[in-house]
């Protein structure tokens, strides 16, 4: 597993991750989300919805990884969308994704 998933697990344990469509939308509307991650195997509808949401709220949005690996990293069932609630975790995860691509 890459460093990105390790950081996601750490962020989850620290309480800085929201997962699932409703939780991420709620976090964005409350101004708590600094980074949205969309799984590569998410539906095109989900991809379009969250890319648009991120753009409308000036939030960084990246398509990376797989639903199953997101779920494993945060200790839950597969998730198509994750929101990072901490600016520092968001920065570290964003940089790790750019390094791995």
MOPAC internal coordinates of N, CA, C and O (Angstrom, degrees):
PM7 1SCF
backbone

  N    0.0000 0     0.00 0     0.00 0    0    0    0
  C    1.4547 1     0.00 0     0.00 0    1    0    0
  C    1.5326 1   109.14 1     0.00 0    2    1    0
  O    1.2310 1   120.28 1   -40.38 1    3    2    1
  N    1.3238 1   117.08 1   139.62 1    3    2    1
  C    1.4606 1   120.63 1  -176.78 1    5    3    2
  C    1.5268 1   111.51 1   -76.87 1    6    5    3
  O    1.2310 1   121.67 1   -10.88 1    7    6    5
  N    1.3284 1   114.41 1   169.12 1    7    6    5
  C    1.4624 1   120.45 1   179.38 1    9    7    6
  C    1.5219 1   111.83 1   -59.19 1   10    9    7
  O    1.2310 1   120.35 1   148.85 1   11   10    9
  N    1.3220 1   116.93 1   -31.15 1   11   10    9
  C    1.4641 1   121.03 1  -178.61 1   13   11   10
  C    1.5189 1   110.21 1   -57.32 1   14   13   11
  O    1.2310 1   120.45 1   133.97 1   15   14   13
  N    1.3307 1   116.75 1   -46.03 1   15   14   13
  C    1.4626 1   120.35 1  -178.50 1   17   15   14
  C    1.5229 1   111.38 1   -68.43 1   18   17   15
  O    1.2310 1   120.37 1   146.33 1   19   18   17
  N    1.3265 1   116.90 1   -33.67 1   19   18   17
  C    1.4648 1   120.39 1   175.55 1   21   19   18
  C    1.5294 1   110.37 1   -63.92 1   22   21   19
  O    1.2310 1   120.60 1   136.95 1   23   22   21
  N    1.3278 1   116.46 1   -43.05 1   23   22   21
  C    1.4660 1   119.76 1   177.87 1   25   23   22
  C    1.5254 1   111.58 1   -64.91 1   26   25   23
  O    1.2310 1   120.68 1   143.34 1   27   26   25
  N    1.3263 1   116.30 1   -36.66 1   27   26   25
  C    1.4624 1   119.64 1   177.40 1   29   27   26
  C    1.5286 1   110.62 1   -63.59 1   30   29   27
  O    1.2310 1   120.61 1   139.08 1   31   30   29
  N    1.3249 1   116.44 1   -40.92 1   31   30   29
  C    1.4643 1   120.43 1   177.20 1   33   31   30
  C    1.5137 1   112.17 1   -63.38 1   34   33   31
  O    1.2310 1   120.53 1   137.59 1   35   34   33
  N    1.3216 1   116.60 1   -42.41 1   35   34   33
  C    1.4668 1   120.75 1   177.55 1   37   35   34
  C    1.5262 1   110.89 1   -63.25 1   38   37   35
  O    1.2310 1   121.12 1   135.59 1   39   38   37
  N    1.3224 1   115.47 1   -44.41 1   39   38   37
  C    1.4688 1   119.68 1  -179.98 1   41   39   38
  C    1.5230 1   110.47 1   -63.04 1   42   41   39
  O    1.2310 1   120.06 1   141.13 1   43   42   41
  N    1.3187 1   117.49 1   -38.87 1   43   42   41
  C    1.4648 1   121.35 1   178.75 1   45   43   42
  C    1.5307 1   110.88 1   -63.17 1   46   45   43
  O    1.2310 1   120.79 1   134.38 1   47   46   45
  N    1.3284 1   116.09 1   -45.62 1   47   46   45
  C    1.4605 1   119.79 1   179.78 1   49   47   46
  C    1.5238 1   111.54 1   -65.19 1   50   49   47
  O    1.2310 1   120.51 1   151.16 1   51   50   49
  N    1.3228 1   116.63 1   -28.84 1   51   50   49
  C    1.4659 1   120.87 1   177.98 1   53   51   50
  C    1.5308 1   111.71 1   -82.99 1   54   53   51
  O    1.2310 1   120.32 1   174.48 1   55   54   53
  N    1.3322 1   117.00 1    -5.52 1   55   54   53
  C    1.4633 1   120.72 1   179.27 1   57   55   54
  C    1.5141 1   114.08 1    82.47 1   58   57   55
  O    1.2310 1   120.46 1  -156.01 1   59   58   57
  N    1.3364 1   116.72 1    23.99 1   59   58   57
  C    1.4597 1   120.95 1  -176.18 1   61   59   58
  C    1.5326 1   113.52 1  -111.11 1   62   61   59
  O    1.2310 1   120.41 1  -156.40 1   63   62   61
  N    1.3322 1   116.81 1    23.60 1   63   62   61
  C    1.4664 1   121.61 1   177.46 1   65   63   62
  C    1.5191 1   109.34 1  -129.40 1   66   65   63
  O    1.2310 1   120.78 1   -44.83 1   67   66   65
  N    1.3266 1   116.11 1   135.17 1   67   66   65
  C    1.4628 1   120.76 1   166.83 1   69   67   66
  C    1.5197 1   106.50 1  -115.59 1   70   69   67
  O    1.2310 1   120.91 1   -36.48 1   71   70   69
  N    1.3336 1   115.86 1   143.52 1   71   70   69
  C    1.4569 1   118.54 1  -176.49 1   73   71   70
  C    1.5164 1   110.42 1  -133.38 1   74   73   71
  O    1.2310 1   121.68 1   -29.12 1   75   74   73
  N    1.3111 1   114.39 1   150.88 1   75   74   73
  C    1.4528 1   120.47 1  -177.99 1   77   75   74
  C    1.5242 1   110.66 1    93.70 1   78   77   75
  O    1.2310 1   121.22 1   -25.08 1   79   78   77
  N    1.3088 1   115.28 1   154.92 1   79   78   77
  C    1.4575 1   120.53 1  -172.75 1   81   79   78
  C    1.5272 1   113.20 1   -60.69 1   82   81   79
  O    1.2310 1   120.09 1   130.48 1   83   82   81
  N    1.3312 1   117.43 1   -49.52 1   83   82   81
  C    1.4665 1   120.04 1  -175.43 1   85   83   82
  C    1.5241 1   111.87 1   -65.48 1   86   85   83
  O    1.2310 1   120.34 1   138.40 1   87   86   85
  N    1.3220 1   116.95 1   -41.60 1   87   86   85
  C    1.4632 1   120.85 1  -178.95 1   89   87   86
  C    1.5284 1   111.32 1   -65.93 1   90   89   87
  O    1.2310 1   120.52 1   139.94 1   91   90   89
  N    1.3204 1   116.61 1   -40.06 1   91   90   89
  C    1.4667 1   119.67 1  -179.90 1   93   91   90
  C    1.5274 1   110.56 1   -68.34 1   94   93   91
  O    1.2310 1   120.32 1   135.63 1   95   94   93
  N    1.3240 1   117.00 1   -44.37 1   95   94   93
  C    1.4734 1   120.11 1   177.87 1   97   95   94
  C    1.5287 1   110.06 1   -59.01 1   98   97   95
  O    1.2310 1   120.22 1   135.22 1   99   98   97
  N    1.3281 1   117.18 1   -44.78 1   99   98   97
  C    1.4634 1   120.88 1   178.62 1  101   99   98
  C    1.5142 1   112.32 1   -61.24 1  102  101   99
  O    1.2310 1   120.59 1   136.94 1  103  102  101
  N    1.3350 1   116.48 1   -43.06 1  103  102  101
  C    1.4628 1   120.84 1   178.74 1  105  103  102
  C    1.5166 1   112.21 1   -63.85 1  106  105  103
  O    1.2310 1   120.55 1   141.22 1  107  106  105
  N    1.3155 1   116.56 1   -38.78 1  107  106  105
  C    1.4692 1   120.87 1   178.21 1  109  107  106
  C    1.5263 1   109.77 1   -65.39 1  110  109  107
  O    1.2310 1   120.39 1   134.23 1  111  110  109
  N    1.3177 1   116.85 1   -45.77 1  111  110  109
  C    1.4710 1   120.70 1  -178.73 1  113  111  110
  C    1.5254 1   111.86 1   -64.45 1  114  113  111
  O    1.2310 1   120.06 1   150.79 1  115  114  113
  N    1.3369 1   117.49 1   -29.21 1  115  114  113
  C    1.4707 1   121.41 1   177.09 1  117  115  114
  C    1.5285 1   111.92 1   -84.67 1  118  117  115
  O    1.2310 1   120.19 1   175.97 1  119  118  117
  N    1.3350 1   117.25 1    -4.03 1  119  118  117
  C    1.4603 1   121.26 1   179.08 1  121  119  118
  C    1.5150 1   113.39 1    75.77 1  122  121  119
  O    1.2310 1   119.93 1  -155.01 1  123  122  121
  N    1.3383 1   117.73 1    24.99 1  123  122  121
  C    1.4635 1   121.31 1  -176.62 1  125  123  122
  C    1.5199 1   113.73 1   -97.46 1  126  125  123
  O    1.2310 1   119.62 1   162.00 1  127  126  125
  N    1.3171 1   118.33 1   -18.00 1  127  126  125
  C    1.4679 1   121.91 1  -172.88 1  129  127  126
  C    1.5311 1   110.58 1   -91.15 1  130  129  127
  O    1.2310 1   121.02 1   -48.65 1  131  130  129
  N    1.3485 1   115.65 1   131.35 1  131  130  129
  C    1.4613 1   121.47 1   178.74 1  133  131  130
  C    1.5295 1   112.61 1  -107.19 1  134  133  131
  O    1.2310 1   120.65 1   162.78 1  135  134  133
  N    1.3312 1   116.36 1   -17.22 1  135  134  133
  C    1.4646 1   120.92 1  -179.39 1  137  135  134
  C    1.5226 1   108.51 1  -152.59 1  138  137  135
  O    1.2310 1   120.94 1   -46.60 1  139  138  137
  N    1.3316 1   115.82 1   133.40 1  139  138  137
  C    1.4606 1   121.37 1   173.95 1  141  139  138
  C    1.5190 1   107.99 1  -110.69 1  142  141  139
  O    1.2310 1   120.93 1   -50.21 1  143  142  141
  N    1.3265 1   115.83 1   129.79 1  143  142  141
  C    1.4558 1   121.86 1   176.19 1  145  143  142
  C    1.5172 1   108.64 1  -112.31 1  146  145  143
  O    1.2310 1   120.68 1   -51.61 1  147  146  145
  N    1.3203 1   116.30 1   128.39 1  147  146  145
  C    1.4553 1   122.42 1   178.64 1  149  147  146
  C    1.5265 1   107.61 1  -115.51 1  150  149  147
  O    1.2310 1   120.55 1   -50.50 1  151  150  149
  N    1.3114 1   116.55 1   129.50 1  151  150  149
  C    1.4664 1   120.73 1   178.79 1  153  151  150
  C    1.5262 1   109.79 1   -66.64 1  154  153  151
  O    1.2310 1   120.90 1   -35.26 1  155  154  153
  N    1.3209 1   115.88 1   144.74 1  155  154  153
  C    1.4654 1   120.84 1   179.36 1  157  155  154
  C    1.5149 1   111.82 1   -63.44 1  158  157  155
  O    1.2310 1   120.35 1   152.28 1  159  158  157
  N    1.3335 1   116.93 1   -27.72 1  159  158  157
  C    1.4560 1   120.03 1  -179.44 1  161  159  158
  C    1.5407 1   112.63 1   -95.75 1  162  161  159
  O    1.2310 1   120.55 1  -164.65 1  163  162  161
  N    1.3190 1   116.55 1    15.35 1  163  162  161
  C    1.4718 1   120.55 1   174.13 1  165  163  162
  C    1.5328 1   108.24 1   -72.78 1  166  165  163
  O    1.2310 1   120.86 1   -22.65 1  167  166  165
  N    1.3068 1   115.97 1   157.35 1  167  166  165
  C    1.4693 1   119.51 1  -179.26 1  169  167  166
  C    1.5316 1   110.39 1   -65.65 1  170  169  167
  O    1.2310 1   120.74 1   -22.44 1  171  170  169
  N    1.3071 1   116.19 1   157.56 1  171  170  169
  C    1.4682 1   120.00 1   178.67 1  173  171  170
  C    1.5199 1   110.51 1   -64.22 1  174  173  171
  O    1.2310 1   120.31 1   148.90 1  175  174  173
  N    1.3261 1   117.02 1   -31.10 1  175  174  173
  C    1.4622 1   121.44 1   176.35 1  177  175  174
  C    1.5290 1   110.78 1   -62.49 1  178  177  175
  O    1.2310 1   120.73 1   132.80 1  179  178  177
  N    1.3377 1   116.20 1   -47.20 1  179  178  177
  C    1.4704 1   121.66 1   178.83 1  181  179  178
  C    1.5135 1   109.97 1   -62.75 1  182  181  179
  O    1.2310 1   120.71 1   135.75 1  183  182  181
  N    1.3204 1   116.25 1   -44.25 1  183  182  181
  C    1.4595 1   120.66 1   179.76 1  185  183  182
  C    1.5239 1   110.90 1   -59.40 1  186  185  183
  O    1.2310 1   120.65 1   131.79 1  187  186  185
  N    1.3096 1   116.36 1   -48.21 1  187  186  185
  C    1.4628 1   121.73 1  -179.24 1  189  187  186
  C    1.5392 1   110.91 1   -63.44 1  190  189  187
  O    1.2310 1   120.38 1   135.32 1  191  190  189
  N    1.3242 1   116.87 1   -44.68 1  191  190  189
  C    1.4684 1   121.97 1  -178.07 1  193  191  190
  C    1.5252 1   111.61 1   -60.37 1  194  193  191
  O    1.2310 1   120.49 1   131.76 1  195  194  193
  N    1.3376 1   116.68 1   -48.24 1  195  194  193
  C    1.4546 1   119.31 1  -174.87 1  197  195  194
  C    1.5228 1   112.93 1   -80.85 1  198  197  195
  O    1.2310 1   119.91 1   152.08 1  199  198  197
  N    1.3160 1   117.77 1   -27.92 1  199  198  197
  C    1.4692 1   119.74 1   172.99 1  201  199  198
  C    1.5216 1   109.67 1   -64.38 1  202  201  199
  O    1.2310 1   120.68 1   137.23 1  203  202  201
  N    1.3056 1   116.30 1   -42.77 1  203  202  201
  C    1.4618 1   121.84 1   178.44 1  205  203  202
  C    1.5262 1   110.94 1   -65.68 1  206  205  203
  O    1.2310 1   120.72 1   135.35 1  207  206  205
  N    1.3330 1   116.22 1   -44.65 1  207  206  205
  C    1.4638 1   120.81 1   178.88 1  209  207  206
  C    1.5228 1   110.90 1   -59.09 1  210  209  207
  O    1.2310 1   120.62 1   135.55 1  211  210  209
  N    1.3231 1   116.41 1   -44.45 1  211  210  209
  C    1.4667 1   121.28 1   179.64 1  213  211  210
  C    1.5214 1   111.04 1   -63.30 1  214  213  211
  O    1.2310 1   120.81 1   136.30 1  215  214  213
  N    1.3152 1   116.05 1   -43.70 1  215  214  213
  C    1.4633 1   120.08 1  -179.68 1  217  215  214
  C    1.5260 1   110.95 1   -64.07 1  218  217  215
  O    1.2310 1   120.36 1   138.22 1  219  218  217
  N    1.3209 1   116.91 1   -41.78 1  219  218  217
  C    1.4697 1   120.90 1  -179.14 1  221  219  218
  C    1.5246 1   112.91 1   -66.29 1  222  221  219
  O    1.2310 1   120.31 1   152.80 1  223  222  221
  N    1.3391 1   117.02 1   -27.20 1  223  222  221
  C    1.4623 1   121.10 1  -178.48 1  225  223  222
  C    1.5282 1   112.60 1  -107.74 1  226  225  223
  O    1.2310 1   120.14 1  -168.94 1  227  226  225
  N    1.3306 1   117.34 1    11.06 1  227  226  225
  C    1.4699 1   123.15 1   179.95 1  229  227  226
  C    1.5230 1   112.28 1    53.68 1  230  229  227
  O    1.2310 1   121.14 1  -131.18 1  231  230  229
  N    1.3234 1   115.42 1    48.82 1  231  230  229
  C    1.4581 1   122.11 1   179.15 1  233  231  230
  C    1.5246 1   107.74 1  -113.45 1  234  233  231
  O    1.2310 1   120.93 1   -38.94 1  235  234  233
  N    1.3009 1   115.83 1   141.06 1  235  234  233
  C    1.4534 1   121.62 1   176.14 1  237  235  234
  C    1.5293 1   109.52 1   -65.92 1  238  237  235
  O    1.2310 1   120.38 1   -42.82 1  239  238  237
  N    1.3250 1   116.88 1   137.18 1  239  238  237
  C    1.4643 1   122.05 1  -178.15 1  241  239  238
  C    1.5173 1   108.65 1  -138.45 1  242  241  239
  O    1.2310 1   120.67 1   -52.20 1  243  242  241
  N    1.3353 1   116.33 1   127.80 1  243  242  241
  C    1.4558 1   120.80 1  -179.72 1  245  243  242
  C    1.5195 1   110.32 1  -128.80 1  246  245  243
  O    1.2310 1   120.68 1   -37.27 1  247  246  245
  N    1.3149 1   116.31 1   142.73 1  247  246  245
  C    1.4616 1   122.19 1   173.21 1  249  247  246
  C    1.5186 1   106.01 1   -99.73 1  250  249  247
  O    1.2310 1   121.19 1   -62.05 1  251  250  249
  N    1.3385 1   115.32 1   117.95 1  251  250  249
  C    1.4645 1   119.93 1  -174.69 1  253  251  250
  C    1.5217 1   109.35 1  -159.00 1  254  253  251
  O    1.2310 1   120.17 1   -34.56 1  255  254  253
  N    1.3023 1   117.28 1   145.44 1  255  254  253
  C    1.4506 1   122.28 1   170.51 1  257  255  254
  C    1.5169 1   115.33 1    74.51 1  258  257  255
  O    1.2310 1   121.67 1    11.29 1  259  258  257
  N    1.3182 1   114.41 1  -168.71 1  259  258  257
  C    1.4557 1   121.93 1  -177.02 1  261  259  258
  C    1.5249 1   110.62 1  -127.98 1  262  261  259
  O    1.2310 1   121.33 1   -26.06 1  263  262  261
  N    1.3299 1   115.05 1   153.94 1  263  262  261
  C    1.4670 1   121.02 1  -178.42 1  265  263  262
  C    1.5273 1   111.79 1   -57.05 1  266  265  263
  O    1.2310 1   120.50 1   134.91 1  267  266  265
  N    1.3247 1   116.65 1   -45.09 1  267  266  265
  C    1.4675 1   120.25 1  -178.80 1  269  267  266
  C    1.5281 1   111.77 1   -61.05 1  270  269  267
  O    1.2310 1   120.66 1   137.46 1  271  270  269
  N    1.3161 1   116.34 1   -42.54 1  271  270  269
  C    1.4607 1   120.22 1  -179.12 1  273  271  270
  C    1.5274 1   111.64 1   -69.82 1  274  273  271
  O    1.2310 1   120.10 1   144.78 1  275  274  273
  N    1.3208 1   117.41 1   -35.22 1  275  274  273
  C    1.4733 1   119.97 1   173.80 1  277  275  274
  C    1.5237 1   109.82 1   -59.75 1  278  277  275
  O    1.2310 1   120.91 1   132.53 1  279  278  277
  N    1.3333 1   115.86 1   -47.47 1  279  278  277
  C    1.4573 1   120.23 1   179.96 1  281  279  278
  C    1.5198 1   112.02 1   -60.46 1  282  281  279
  O    1.2310 1   120.08 1   135.29 1  283  282  281
  N    1.3272 1   117.46 1   -44.71 1  283  282  281
  C    1.4662 1   121.32 1   178.32 1  285  283  282
  C    1.5239 1   111.06 1   -61.86 1  286  285  283
  O    1.2310 1   120.43 1   137.42 1  287  286  285
  N    1.3308 1   116.79 1   -42.58 1  287  286  285
  C    1.4606 1   121.21 1  -176.85 1  289  287  286
  C    1.5197 1   112.10 1   -62.78 1  290  289  287
  O    1.2310 1   120.46 1   143.65 1  291  290  289
  N    1.3270 1   116.72 1   -36.35 1  291  290  289
  C    1.4675 1   119.25 1  -176.42 1  293  291  290
  C    1.5297 1   112.41 1  -103.43 1  294  293  291
  O    1.2310 1   120.38 1  -174.75 1  295  294  293
  N    1.3336 1   116.88 1     5.25 1  295  294  293
  C    1.4502 1   120.76 1   175.81 1  297  295  294
  C    1.5175 1   114.42 1    72.55 1  298  297  295
  O    1.2310 1   120.31 1  -146.27 1  299  298  297
  N    1.3181 1   117.01 1    33.73 1  299  298  297
  C    1.4577 1   121.44 1   179.22 1  301  299  298
  C    1.5175 1   109.66 1  -135.61 1  302  301  299
  O    1.2310 1   120.93 1     3.72 1  303  302  301
  N    1.3248 1   115.83 1  -176.28 1  303  302  301
  C    1.4549 1   120.35 1   176.51 1  305  303  302
  C    1.5361 1   109.05 1   -69.98 1  306  305  303
  O    1.2310 1   119.65 1   -12.83 1  307  306  305
  N    1.3176 1   118.28 1   167.17 1  307  306  305
  C    1.4682 1   120.38 1  -179.07 1  309  307  306
  C    1.5281 1   112.54 1   -52.72 1  310  309  307
  O    1.2310 1   121.01 1   -42.30 1  311  310  309
  N    1.3134 1   115.68 1   137.70 1  311  310  309
  C    1.4685 1   122.69 1  -179.06 1  313  311  310
  C    1.5145 1   109.77 1  -128.02 1  314  313  311
  O    1.2310 1   120.48 1   -43.05 1  315  314  313
  N    1.3343 1   116.69 1   136.95 1  315  314  313
  C    1.4608 1   120.96 1   179.49 1  317  315  314
  C    1.5220 1   111.72 1   -87.96 1  318  317  315
  O    1.2310 1   120.49 1   153.29 1  319  318  317
  N    1.3471 1   116.67 1   -26.71 1  319  318  317
  C    1.4616 1   120.95 1  -174.68 1  321  319  318
  C    1.5232 1   110.01 1  -135.99 1  322  321  319
  O    1.2310 1   121.31 1   -43.26 1  323  322  321
  N    1.3397 1   115.10 1   136.74 1  323  322  321
  C    1.4571 1   121.59 1   174.74 1  325  323  322
  C    1.5166 1   109.05 1  -128.09 1  326  325  323
  O    1.2310 1   120.74 1   -33.30 1  327  326  325
  N    1.3220 1   116.18 1   146.70 1  327  326  325
  C    1.4562 1   121.66 1   174.10 1  329  327  326
  C    1.5185 1   109.04 1  -120.49 1  330  329  327
  O    1.2310 1   120.13 1   -47.72 1  331  330  329
  N    1.3184 1   117.35 1   132.28 1  331  330  329
  C    1.4640 1   122.30 1   179.44 1  333  331  330
  C    1.5324 1   107.62 1   -99.41 1  334  333  331
  O    1.2310 1   121.16 1   -54.86 1  335  334  333
  N    1.3465 1   115.40 1   125.14 1  335  334  333
  C    1.4626 1   121.24 1  -172.79 1  337  335  334
  C    1.5202 1   114.32 1   -97.32 1  338  337  335
  O    1.2310 1   119.89 1  -179.18 1  339  338  337
  N    1.3050 1   117.81 1     0.82 1  339  338  337
  C    1.4605 1   121.66 1  -178.21 1  341  339  338
  C    1.5244 1   109.69 1  -120.52 1  342  341  339
  O    1.2310 1   120.65 1   -49.19 1  343  342  341
  N    1.3108 1   116.36 1   130.81 1  343  342  341
  C    1.4674 1   121.42 1  -176.75 1  345  343  342
  C    1.5356 1   111.86 1   -60.36 1  346  345  343
  O    1.2310 1   120.24 1   138.22 1  347  346  345
  N    1.3387 1   117.15 1   -41.78 1  347  346  345
  C    1.4619 1   120.53 1  -177.85 1  349  347  346
  C    1.5259 1   111.91 1   -69.53 1  350  349  347
  O    1.2310 1   120.28 1   135.22 1  351  350  349
  N    1.3297 1   117.06 1   -44.78 1  351  350  349
  C    1.4628 1   119.46 1   175.74 1  353  351  350
  C    1.5242 1   110.14 1   -60.42 1  354  353  351
  O    1.2310 1   120.25 1   138.19 1  355  354  353
  N    1.3176 1   117.12 1   -41.81 1  355  354  353
  C    1.4653 1   121.02 1   179.51 1  357  355  354
  C    1.5280 1   110.78 1   -58.54 1  358  357  355
  O    1.2310 1   120.65 1   136.40 1  359  358  357
  N    1.3092 1   116.36 1   -43.60 1  359  358  357
  C    1.4594 1   121.33 1  -179.31 1  361  359  358
  C    1.5301 1   111.11 1   -65.58 1  362  361  359
  O    1.2310 1   120.24 1   134.36 1  363  362  361
  N    1.3236 1   117.14 1   -45.64 1  363  362  361
  C    1.4638 1   121.20 1  -179.31 1  365  363  362
  C    1.5280 1   110.48 1   -64.57 1  366  365  363
  O    1.2310 1   120.06 1   136.52 1  367  366  365
  N    1.3211 1   117.48 1   -43.48 1  367  366  365
  C    1.4632 1   121.24 1  -179.83 1  369  367  366
  C    1.5258 1   110.39 1   -65.54 1  370  369  367
  O    1.2310 1   120.27 1   136.37 1  371  370  369
  N    1.3402 1   117.08 1   -43.63 1  371  370  369
  C    1.4666 1   121.57 1   179.03 1  373  371  370
  C    1.5311 1   109.96 1   -59.62 1  374  373  371
  O    1.2310 1   120.15 1   134.26 1  375  374  373
  N    1.3296 1   117.31 1   -45.74 1  375  374  373
  C    1.4661 1   120.77 1  -179.31 1  377  375  374
  C    1.5285 1   111.51 1   -66.39 1  378  377  375
  O    1.2310 1   120.19 1   142.43 1  379  378  377
  N    1.3243 1   117.24 1   -37.57 1  379  378  377
  C    1.4735 1   120.70 1   178.52 1  381  379  378
  C    1.5079 1   111.42 1   -65.61 1  382  381  379
  O    1.2310 1   120.31 1   141.85 1  383  382  381
  N    1.3258 1   117.00 1   -38.15 1  383  382  381
  C    1.4584 1   121.01 1   178.61 1  385  383  382
  C    1.5237 1   109.55 1   -66.26 1  386  385  383
  O    1.2310 1   120.07 1   136.76 1  387  386  385
  N    1.3290 1   117.47 1   -43.24 1  387  386  385
  C    1.4628 1   120.35 1   179.58 1  389  387  386
  C    1.5224 1   111.82 1   -64.14 1  390  389  387
  O    1.2310 1   120.22 1   145.61 1  391  390  389
  N    1.3275 1   117.19 1   -34.39 1  391  390  389
  C    1.4753 1   120.96 1   178.07 1  393  391  390
  C    1.5206 1   111.13 1   -68.83 1  394  393  391
  O    1.2310 1   120.70 1   143.19 1  395  394  393
  N    1.3415 1   116.26 1   -36.81 1  395  394  393
  C    1.4599 1   119.80 1  -174.47 1  397  395  394
  C    1.5220 1   113.21 1   -81.67 1  398  397  395
  O    1.2310 1   120.02 1   166.80 1  399  398  397
  N    1.3221 1   117.56 1   -13.20 1  399  398  397
  C    1.4756 1   120.79 1  -178.48 1  401  399  398
  C    1.4928 1   111.58 1   -90.15 1  402  401  399
  O    1.2310 1   120.10 1   180.00 1  403  402  401

